């Protein structure tokens, strides 16, 4: 049986993407805003928690509302560590992500992945867009799309 090897595709992995974040405190007790690229927590949370570790320290857990996340893993691996992932339907705001740290917690507004770049930049700049930053790999779109929950 002949075997064909396709040498037109690279075996190299794409460089890891950075988290699209604004760590400016916002009204309502928010410690920042996050614009994930997708609704795949297993892909998005390691990028987010690795980026935040340099600012806030070691993240030990993440809590989400299941309304906008189709699959909620029990844990994700970040830099060789395990970060617990949980969910609440009543105690958790569906538009926030709560991060647990050894010294407390931080709340981050989730901008839905489907949000356009201009709207996401306005939100990350504080809402009115007058100080909206140019979009960089650190700031990107996010948005809700109700999909139920799976664990």
Secondary structure, DSSP 8 states (H G I E B T S, - for coil): -------SS--S--------EE-S-BTTTB-EEE--SSS-HHHHHHHHHHHHHHHH--EEEEEE-GGG-S---SEEEETTEEEEEEE-SSSS-TTEEEEEETTEEEEEEE-BTTS-HHHHHHHHHTSSSTT-----TTS--BB--------
